[in-house]
Amino acid sequence: MTSDAPAEARPPGGKTFFGHPRALSTLFLTEMWERFSFYGMRAILVLYLTAAVADDGLGIRESTANAVYGTYNAMVYLMALPGGWVADRLLGARRSVLWGGIVIAAGHYVMAVPTGWSVFAGMTLIVLGTGLLKPNISTMVGDLYDRDSPRRDAGFSIFYMGINLGAFIAPLITGFLGEKINWHLGFGAAAIGMTFGVLQYVLGARNLGDAGARPADPLLGADRRRALTRIGVVTLAVLVVLAVLALFGFFTVNTVVNLLTVVTVLVAVGYFARILTDREISATERSRMKAYTWLFVFAAAFWLIYDQAGSVLNIFAADRTDRDVLGFTFPASWLQSVNPILIIIGAPLAAWLWLRLGHRVSTPMKFAVGLVLNGLSFVLMAAAAQAAVGGGLVSPWWLVAVYAIQVAGELSLSPVGLSATSKLAPVKYASQMMGLWFLASAVGDAIGGQVARLAETWPEPTYFLTFGLASVLLGLGAVMFTRHIRHLMAGIH
C-alpha cells in the first residue's frame, strides 16, 4: 500500500508503507521471516528430539528434550544482551541484523542435514544469529521516527503484527513437512524462510536511509582492539571449558543444559547487583529498580509456564489429543499457531481496555492478573490431563482454551512490562534495560526447562495442577504487595 506521507515520516522517494516510512516494510518482512524460521523450527523441535530413532527422530528422553527446549529459548533471549552491545559499539544495528540473519539461516540449513549432531550445531548458530538480529531490528524501527512522534507506537504495532503473522504461518508449513514427511525437511523450510528474509532485507536496504547505519557509541582505536581481544579471550575460554568437559567425559546434553541454566540465572543476579549498587544512580532511581526487581521475578515466573507451550503442551498435543478431522490427522505442531492468531485478535482489545482503565489499574496489578491467568491455564490443563488418564484422547479444544487463557495473561503482562521497563530505567542504564527485560524471559525459560523435566516422572494432572496453583498463589501474593511495589515505583504508574 502506498500513499503520501507527512514530511516527518516521508523517506526518499515519497513512498510509504500503510502511511509509515517505506523502510518499515523492509523491517516488517525481515522480522516476519525471522519469526517464521524461529517458530517453525521451535514447533517441531521437541517432537523431533523425542521421536523414536525408527521414526527418524533422536529418541531423547522427554525430560531431557524439555530441558533442551527451555535452555534454547533462554539462550536466544540471553544473547540479546551481547547482541545489542555489538551493534552499539562495533557493527551498528544495520550490519548486525544482516549478519544475524545470515547466521540464523546457516543454522537452519545445518539442522536440515539428516544427522544426529546437526540439530545442536544448528541451534547454536541460531542462538548467536538471533542475538544479533532480534534486539537490533527493533532499534532500527525506532530510528525511523522522531522520539516524540505520535506515529511511533503505531509503527511498532504494525511491526509486531509481522512477528505474529510469521509465528502463525510457520507451524502450519514446517509442522506438516516435519511430522508428515521428514523432520529435516521441516527444518529446511525454516531455512528457506530466513533466506527470503535476508534477501528482501538486502534488496530493501535502499529504503532504510540512515537507520542503524552506524554504531551508537563506537569503539575506536585502542579501545576497539582491547574489546576485540577480550572477546577472543572469552571465546577461547569457553572452548577450553568445553574441551575439558569432553576430555573427562562430562560433555553431555544434560551437562551443557545445566551449566547454561546456572549461567543465565547468575547473569541476571549480577546485572541487578551491578545496577542496585551503582553509586551514580539517585535514590529515586534505586527505589524504582527495587520495584523492577519484583516485576522481573513475576515476569520470569510467567514465562516459566507460558513457554512450555512448545515443549510439555506440544508433547501432550501429540500423544493425548484426538487430531482426526474427516480422516486426516493434522500435525500436533499446528496447534502452535493458535497462540499468535489469538494475539493478533486480542492485542487491539487489550490496548483499548488499558486505555479505558487508565491509571485505575496499576502495573503491579496487571502483572498479578497475568500470573493468575497463566496459573488458571495450567489448572485447566490438569483437567484435560485427568480426562486423558488411561490412554484416552481428548479434544484439541482443551489446548485451544488453555492458549486463550495464556494469551489473555500475556497481553496483561508482556506489553505492560515493556512499557514499565522504559519508565523505571535509571537514566544511566536506559539503553540496557530492554536487554534486562529479555533476560526475564531467559531466566524463566532456563528454569522452566528444568521444571519441565518433572512432566515425565510426575502424573500429568499433578504436574499441571501443582505449577498452576503455584502461579495463581504467586499472582495473589503480587496483589498483596501491590501497594508496596507502587510506593517503590516513586510516582510511576
LUMBA-911347 format. One line per 4 residues: number of its first residue (from 0); their letters; for each residue x, y, z of C-alpha. Coordinates in nm, 4 decimals. Example, Ala and Ser with C-alpha at 12.3 -4.5 7.8 and 13.67 -1.06 7.14 Angstrom:
0) AS) 1.2300 -0.4500 0.7800  1.3670 -0.1060 0.7140
END
This chain:
0) MTSD) 0.0000 0.0000 0.0000  0.1430 0.3398 -0.0964  0.0290 0.6891 -0.0195  0.1543 1.0350 0.0538
4) APAE) 0.3211 1.0701 0.3928  0.3636 1.3591 0.6310  0.7001 1.5290 0.5958  0.8191 1.3852 0.9269
8) ARPP) 0.7800 1.0275 0.8032  0.8444 1.0642 0.4300  1.1547 0.8743 0.3153  1.3455 0.9476 -0.0066
12) GGKT) 1.1117 0.8767 -0.2979  0.7932 0.9690 -0.1131  0.6542 0.6117 -0.0843  0.5134 0.4830 0.2435
16) FFGH) 0.4006 0.1539 0.3973  0.0475 0.1866 0.5384  0.1185 0.5548 0.5874  0.4549 0.4901 0.7544
20) PRAL) 0.8138 0.5149 0.6301  0.8751 0.2736 0.3419  1.1639 0.1246 0.5377  0.9096 -0.0222 0.7799
24) STLF) 0.8056 -0.2703 0.5098  1.1642 -0.3968 0.4838  1.1947 -0.4416 0.8600  0.8412 -0.5842 0.8838
28) LTEM) 0.9184 -0.8570 0.6295  1.2608 -0.9300 0.7782  1.1082 -0.9822 1.1198  0.8184 -1.1832 0.9764
32) WERF) 1.0522 -1.4290 0.8042  1.2846 -1.4474 1.1043  0.9890 -1.5327 1.3294  0.8698 -1.7793 1.0631
36) SFYG) 1.2009 -1.9616 1.0884  1.2162 -1.9376 1.4694  0.8628 -2.0544 1.5480  0.8593 -2.3019 1.2602
40) MRAI) 1.1644 -2.4831 1.3918  1.0510 -2.4491 1.7543  0.7130 -2.6064 1.6761  0.8727 -2.9380 1.5774
44) LVLY) 1.1925 -2.9323 1.7858  1.0753 -3.1294 2.0903  0.8695 -3.3642 1.8741  1.1827 -3.4424 1.6709
48) LTAA) 1.4019 -3.4853 1.9775  1.1584 -3.7309 2.1394  1.0575 -3.9197 1.8239  1.1891 -4.2764 1.8049
52) VADD) 1.5023 -4.3402 1.6009  1.2901 -4.5713 1.3834  1.0799 -4.2640 1.3014  1.3926 -4.0625 1.2103
56) GLGI) 1.3942 -3.8812 1.5461  1.6712 -3.8705 1.8062  1.4914 -4.0828 2.0660  1.5877 -3.8499 2.3520
60) REST) 1.4023 -3.8813 2.6816  1.1131 -3.6409 2.7188  1.2653 -3.4820 3.0307  1.5929 -3.4054 2.8520
64) ANAV) 1.4142 -3.2753 2.5421  1.2063 -3.0370 2.7539  1.5208 -2.9085 2.9250  1.6967 -2.8605 2.5902
68) YGTY) 1.3979 -2.6675 2.4582  1.3830 -2.4406 2.7630  1.7560 -2.3737 2.7544  1.7467 -2.2992 2.3819
72) NAMV) 1.4773 -2.0365 2.4365  1.6745 -1.8960 2.7284  1.9918 -1.8601 2.5218  1.8035 -1.6822 2.2430
76) YLMA) 1.6922 -1.4137 2.4888  2.0217 -1.4044 2.6783  2.2182 -1.3362 2.3596  2.0164 -1.0164 2.3110
80) LPGG) 2.2486 -0.8547 2.5679  2.5802 -0.9058 2.3826  2.3979 -0.8637 2.0507  2.2892 -0.5141 2.1482
84) WVAD) 2.6414 -0.4327 2.2654  2.7944 -0.5487 1.9349  2.5576 -0.3205 1.7436  2.6121 -0.0191 1.9719
88) RLLG) 2.9908 -0.0446 1.9891  3.1151 -0.2349 1.6821  2.8884 -0.3020 1.3826  2.5821 -0.0803 1.4033
92) ARRS) 2.2277 -0.2165 1.4034  2.2007 -0.2500 1.0240  2.5012 -0.4754 0.9764  2.4190 -0.6665 1.2957
96) VLWG) 2.0739 -0.7521 1.1574  2.2260 -0.8604 0.8251  2.4904 -1.0853 0.9794  2.2406 -1.2145 1.2312
100) GIVI) 2.0021 -1.3182 0.9541  2.2806 -1.4920 0.7616  2.3933 -1.6879 1.0694  2.0317 -1.7828 1.1546
104) AAGH) 1.9757 -1.9127 0.8014  2.3011 -2.1087 0.8214  2.1848 -2.2632 1.1479  1.8574 -2.3809 0.9975
108) YVMA) 2.0376 -2.5226 0.6927  2.2678 -2.7160 0.9271  1.9608 -2.8554 1.1080  1.8258 -2.9690 0.7710
112) VPTG) 2.1223 -3.2069 0.7377  1.9903 -3.5547 0.8327  2.2458 -3.6407 1.1017  2.2240 -3.6617 1.4812
116) WSVF) 2.4719 -3.3820 1.5546  2.3201 -3.1251 1.3179  2.0350 -3.0189 1.5473  2.2645 -2.8977 1.8265
120) AGMT) 2.5156 -2.7307 1.5935  2.2294 -2.5609 1.4127  2.0675 -2.4377 1.7343  2.3987 -2.2870 1.8434
124) LIVL) 2.4204 -2.0845 1.5226  2.0553 -1.9778 1.5502  2.1110 -1.8557 1.9068  2.4119 -1.6474 1.8016
128) GTGL) 2.2350 -1.5058 1.4976  1.9152 -1.4222 1.6828  2.1180 -1.2382 1.9464  2.2443 -1.0093 1.6707
132) LKPN) 1.9154 -0.9671 1.4861  1.6355 -0.9631 1.7416  1.7172 -0.6613 1.9627  1.8668 -0.4533 1.6844
136) ISTM) 1.5883 -0.4746 1.4300  1.3546 -0.3262 1.6933  1.6070 -0.0462 1.7448  1.6000 0.0261 1.3722
140) VGDL) 1.2207 0.0532 1.3752  1.2554 0.3198 1.6439  1.5163 0.5004 1.4322  1.2573 0.5576 1.1596
144) YDRD) 1.0692 0.8086 1.3791  1.1396 1.1123 1.5894  1.1455 1.0126 1.9571  0.8271 1.2058 2.0330
148) SPRR) 0.6482 1.1226 1.7069  0.2811 1.0226 1.7549  0.3331 0.7705 1.4724  0.5983 0.5764 1.6633
152) DAGF) 0.3668 0.3481 1.8634  0.1542 0.2748 1.5577  0.4690 0.1831 1.3641  0.5693 -0.0657 1.6315
156) SIFY) 0.2167 -0.2092 1.6302  0.2445 -0.2808 1.2576  0.5914 -0.4274 1.3111  0.4650 -0.6626 1.5840
160) MGIN) 0.1919 -0.7817 1.3501  0.4745 -0.9153 1.1351  0.6028 -1.1149 1.4322  0.2701 -1.2847 1.4904
164) LGAF) 0.1962 -1.3330 1.1214  0.5215 -1.5252 1.0812  0.4569 -1.7195 1.4021  0.1071 -1.8144 1.2807
168) IAPL) 0.2052 -1.9360 0.9334  0.5258 -2.1196 1.0273  0.3935 -2.4232 1.2233  0.1357 -2.4924 0.9519
172) ITGF) 0.4152 -2.5413 0.6968  0.7061 -2.6799 0.8982  0.4705 -2.8936 1.1073  0.3183 -3.0648 0.8033
176) LGEK) 0.6555 -3.1191 0.6357  0.8278 -3.2317 0.9563  0.5613 -3.4580 1.1045  0.4115 -3.5964 0.7840
180) INWH) 0.7150 -3.6250 0.5550  1.0573 -3.5758 0.7155  1.1768 -3.3791 1.0193  1.4755 -3.2309 0.8387
184) LGFG) 1.2524 -3.1151 0.5544  1.0631 -2.9111 0.8148  1.3900 -2.7602 0.9370  1.4791 -2.6900 0.5731
188) AAAI) 1.1556 -2.4946 0.5272  1.2563 -2.2741 0.8218  1.5938 -2.2185 0.6494  1.4270 -2.1112 0.3253
192) GMTF) 1.2048 -1.8695 0.5163  1.5045 -1.6991 0.6771  1.6773 -1.6874 0.3380  1.3774 -1.4960 0.1993
196) GVLQ) 1.4104 -1.2598 0.4939  1.7795 -1.1913 0.4281  1.7314 -1.1414 0.0532  1.4483 -0.8923 0.0897
200) YVLG) 1.6453 -0.7123 0.3646  1.9387 -0.6669 0.1247  1.7121 -0.5607 -0.1628  1.5227 -0.3169 0.0606
204) ARNL) 1.8352 -0.1618 0.2127  1.7947 0.1442 -0.0100  1.4772 0.2301 0.1829  1.6479 0.2328 0.5237
208) GDAG) 1.8151 0.5717 0.4961  2.0411 0.6271 0.7973  1.8537 0.3875 1.0281  2.1092 0.1722 1.2104
212) ARPA) 2.3850 0.2688 0.9677  2.6436 0.3428 1.2357  2.7187 0.2247 1.5898  2.5539 0.4458 1.8513
216) DPLL) 2.8695 0.4645 2.0660  3.1522 0.3186 1.8547  3.4740 0.1825 1.9963  3.7743 0.3262 1.8149
220) GADR) 4.1464 0.2667 1.8041  4.2960 0.1072 2.1134  3.9566 0.0671 2.2809  3.8299 -0.1333 1.9851
224) RRAL) 4.1377 -0.3554 1.9786  4.1081 -0.4104 2.3526  3.7412 -0.5094 2.3232  3.8089 -0.7499 2.0366
228) TRIG) 4.0926 -0.9048 2.2363  3.8616 -0.9612 2.5322  3.6004 -1.1198 2.3068  3.8665 -1.3510 2.1702
232) VVTL) 3.9838 -1.4447 2.5207  3.6283 -1.5186 2.6387  3.5582 -1.7265 2.3275  3.8799 -1.9212 2.3804
236) AVLV) 3.7953 -1.9753 2.7487  3.4533 -2.1182 2.6561  3.6126 -2.3530 2.4043  3.8680 -2.4669 2.6637
240) VLAV) 3.5919 -2.5382 2.9173  3.4012 -2.7411 2.6588  3.7193 -2.9294 2.5635  3.7894 -3.0135 2.9303
244) LALF) 3.4319 -3.1356 2.9762  3.4687 -3.3532 2.6676  3.8091 -3.4842 2.7805  3.6722 -3.6047 3.1141
248) GFFT) 3.3523 -3.7426 2.9668  3.1219 -3.4702 3.1023  3.0336 -3.3131 2.7680  2.6769 -3.4369 2.7553
252) VNTV) 2.3492 -3.2713 2.6655  2.2426 -3.2628 3.0302  2.5720 -3.1152 3.1487  2.5604 -2.8329 2.8944
256) VNLL) 2.1923 -2.7621 2.9668  2.2512 -2.7476 3.3423  2.5584 -2.5258 3.3009  2.3750 -2.2803 3.0766
260) TVVT) 2.0839 -2.2647 3.3211  2.3187 -2.1660 3.6041  2.4927 -1.9084 3.3835  2.1599 -1.7487 3.2886
264) VLVA) 2.0498 -1.7070 3.6494  2.3918 -1.5740 3.7553  2.3897 -1.3169 3.4738  2.0538 -1.1870 3.5974
268) VGYF) 2.1705 -1.1696 3.9589  2.4917 -0.9963 3.8549  2.3078 -0.7437 3.6399  2.0741 -0.6382 3.9204
272) ARIL) 2.3582 -0.6279 4.1736  2.5586 -0.4018 3.9437  2.2738 -0.1542 3.8973  2.1486 -0.1504 4.2568
276) TDRE) 2.4990 -0.0919 4.3976  2.5907 0.1789 4.1470  2.6519 0.4982 4.3462  2.5891 0.7140 4.0407
280) ISAT) 2.2164 0.6441 4.0311  1.9858 0.8510 4.2508  1.7875 0.7251 4.5480  1.4674 0.7519 4.3455
284) ERSR) 1.6162 0.5503 4.0601  1.7378 0.2866 4.3062  1.3903 0.2627 4.4562  1.2375 0.2151 4.1120
288) MKAY) 1.4910 -0.0575 4.0336  1.3872 -0.2364 4.3528  1.0297 -0.2247 4.2250  1.1504 -0.3538 3.8890
292) TWLF) 1.3185 -0.6467 4.0643  0.9752 -0.7615 4.1799  0.8333 -0.7221 3.8290  1.1305 -0.9142 3.6883
296) VFAA) 1.0636 -1.2083 3.9216  0.6943 -1.2059 3.8303  0.7772 -1.1981 3.4586  1.0272 -1.4854 3.4898
300) AFWL) 0.7645 -1.6922 3.6735  0.5155 -1.6130 3.3974  0.7448 -1.7243 3.1131  0.8402 -2.0372 3.3091
304) IYDQ) 0.4875 -2.1675 3.2493  0.3898 -1.9847 2.9314  0.6794 -2.1051 2.7167  0.6087 -2.4707 2.7930
308) AGSV) 0.3607 -2.4454 2.5046  0.6315 -2.5706 2.2695  0.7536 -2.8488 2.4976  0.5222 -3.0093 2.7541
312) LNIF) 0.1982 -2.8939 2.5900  0.3297 -2.9825 2.2444  0.4017 -3.3380 2.3575  0.0553 -3.3545 2.5150
316) AADR) -0.0910 -3.2462 2.1801  0.1000 -3.5243 2.0030  0.0216 -3.8043 2.2491  -0.3063 -3.7155 2.4218
320) TDRD) -0.5304 -3.5314 2.1756  -0.7668 -3.6578 1.9087  -0.6473 -3.4736 1.5998  -0.8504 -3.6636 1.3452
324) VLGF) -1.0643 -3.4434 1.1178  -1.2585 -3.6225 0.8419  -0.9981 -3.8971 0.8274  -0.6975 -3.6620 0.8295
328) TFPA) -0.4825 -3.6498 1.1417  -0.3476 -3.2982 1.1497  0.0052 -3.2426 1.2899  0.0302 -3.1708 1.6628
332) SWLQ) 0.2510 -2.8706 1.5866  -0.0388 -2.6995 1.4083  -0.1769 -2.6141 1.7499  0.1290 -2.3898 1.7957
336) SVNP) -0.0404 -2.1492 1.5524  -0.3272 -2.0888 1.7946  -0.1276 -1.8569 2.0202  -0.0183 -1.5998 1.7568
340) ILII) -0.3597 -1.5771 1.5912  -0.5187 -1.5132 1.9310  -0.2602 -1.2407 1.9980  -0.3422 -1.0773 1.6633
344) IGAP) -0.7095 -1.0760 1.7619  -0.6608 -0.9856 2.1268  -0.3884 -0.7189 2.1159  -0.6155 -0.4350 1.9931
348) LAAW) -0.8762 -0.5307 2.2531  -0.6150 -0.5273 2.5313  -0.4815 -0.1899 2.4162  -0.8375 -0.0497 2.4219
352) LWLR) -0.9028 -0.1941 2.7683  -0.5868 -0.0500 2.9285  -0.6571 0.2866 2.7656  -1.0079 0.2871 2.9134
356) LGHR) -0.8872 0.1851 3.2592  -0.6010 0.4353 3.2613  -0.4190 0.4548 3.5951  -0.7032 0.2861 3.7833
360) VSTP) -0.5208 -0.0470 3.7384  -0.1513 -0.0230 3.8285  0.1365 -0.2012 3.6594  0.1916 -0.4462 3.9510
364) MKFA) -0.1804 -0.5334 3.9444  -0.1619 -0.6089 3.5708  0.1337 -0.8386 3.6376  -0.0694 -1.0115 3.9091
368) VGLV) -0.3583 -1.0653 3.6659  -0.1151 -1.2180 3.4153  0.0201 -1.4610 3.6743  -0.3264 -1.5664 3.7898
372) LNGL) -0.4478 -1.6258 3.4342  -0.1302 -1.8174 3.3500  -0.1856 -2.0369 3.6537  -0.5517 -2.0963 3.5680
376) SFVL) -0.4444 -2.2172 3.2229  -0.2416 -2.4958 3.3871  -0.5293 -2.5752 3.6238  -0.7408 -2.6271 3.3119
380) MAAA) -0.4603 -2.8396 3.1660  -0.4772 -3.0560 3.4794  -0.8430 -3.1234 3.3993  -0.7522 -3.2098 3.0388
384) AQAA) -0.4752 -3.4418 3.1572  -0.7125 -3.6089 3.4025  -0.9582 -3.6706 3.1180  -0.6749 -3.8396 2.9244
388) VGGG) -0.5764 -4.0734 3.2112  -0.5899 -4.4343 3.0978  -0.4804 -4.3655 2.7437  -0.7873 -4.1843 2.6162
392) LVSP) -0.7614 -3.8972 2.3696  -0.9135 -3.5588 2.4487  -1.0387 -3.2863 2.2199  -0.7768 -3.0363 2.0974
396) WWLV) -1.0213 -2.7650 2.2054  -0.8831 -2.8164 2.5576  -0.5493 -2.6808 2.4349  -0.7155 -2.4004 2.2400
400) AVYA) -0.8889 -2.2911 2.5621  -0.5606 -2.3141 2.7551  -0.3805 -2.0996 2.4967  -0.6637 -1.8449 2.5012
404) IQVA) -0.6265 -1.8010 2.8781  -0.2489 -1.7751 2.8448  -0.2744 -1.5123 2.5718  -0.5047 -1.3066 2.7941
408) GELS) -0.2357 -1.3297 3.0615  0.0408 -1.2374 2.8165  -0.1466 -0.9304 2.6976  -0.1850 -0.8268 3.0606
412) LSPV) 0.1854 -0.8654 3.1378  0.4120 -0.8505 2.8321  0.3333 -0.5109 2.6700  0.2890 -0.3594 3.0163
416) GLSA) 0.6315 -0.4936 3.1127  0.7914 -0.3363 2.8055  0.6427 -0.0007 2.8999  0.7419 -0.0346 3.2673
420) TSKL) 1.0976 -0.1234 3.1672  1.1437 0.2058 2.9864  0.9722 0.4095 3.2602  1.1578 0.2592 3.5582
424) APVK) 1.5030 0.2560 3.3974  1.7764 0.4678 3.5586  1.8994 0.7255 3.3084  2.2471 0.5728 3.3050
428) YASQ) 2.1115 0.2293 3.2097  1.8275 0.3355 2.9793  1.9763 0.1667 2.6707  2.0493 -0.1576 2.8572
432) MMGL) 1.7158 -0.2059 3.0293  1.5431 -0.3650 2.7296  1.8075 -0.6344 2.7418  1.7204 -0.6799 3.1076
436) WFLA) 1.3553 -0.7332 3.0104  1.4630 -1.0044 2.7633  1.6662 -1.1534 3.0475  1.3437 -1.2157 3.2431
440) SAVG) 1.2310 -1.4437 2.9598  1.5723 -1.6111 2.9588  1.5610 -1.6854 3.3317  1.2022 -1.8093 3.3119
444) DAIG) 1.2775 -2.0366 3.0164  1.6007 -2.1712 3.1683  1.4367 -2.2624 3.4990  1.1221 -2.3718 3.3158
448) GQVA) 1.3265 -2.6181 3.1128  1.4494 -2.7782 3.4354  1.0994 -2.7769 3.5866  0.9594 -2.9392 3.2723
452) RLAE) 1.1771 -3.2448 3.3403  0.9224 -3.3339 3.6078  0.6492 -3.3736 3.3458  0.7976 -3.7114 3.2530
456) TWPE) 0.8026 -3.8546 3.6065  0.5040 -3.6892 3.7749  0.1462 -3.7819 3.6843  0.0374 -3.5236 3.4287
460) PTYF) -0.2641 -3.3941 3.6286  -0.0374 -3.3493 3.9335  0.2269 -3.1654 3.7328  -0.0136 -2.9160 3.5769
464) LTFG) -0.2148 -2.8623 3.8947  0.0956 -2.8060 4.1112  0.2506 -2.5378 3.8951  -0.0836 -2.3885 3.8002
468) LASV) -0.1791 -2.3332 4.1632  0.1736 -2.2057 4.2369  0.1307 -1.9353 3.9698  -0.2145 -1.8435 4.0983
472) LLGL) -0.0804 -1.8112 4.4538  0.2121 -1.6008 4.3330  -0.0336 -1.3768 4.1491  -0.2455 -1.3360 4.4626
476) GAVM) 0.0725 -1.2609 4.6565  0.1549 -0.9950 4.3985  -0.1832 -0.8359 4.4660  -0.0974 -0.8159 4.8375
480) FTRH) 0.2359 -0.6454 4.7579  0.0901 -0.4053 4.5003  0.0831 -0.1064 4.7373  0.4445 -0.1664 4.8445
484) IRHL) 0.5660 -0.2008 4.4854  0.3783 0.1130 4.3798  0.5485 0.3009 4.6646  0.8877 0.1819 4.5383
488) MAGI) 0.7961 0.2971 4.1854  0.8028 0.6556 4.3167  0.5244 0.8116 4.1137  0.5461 0.5821 3.8105
492) H) 0.2181 0.4060 3.7335
END
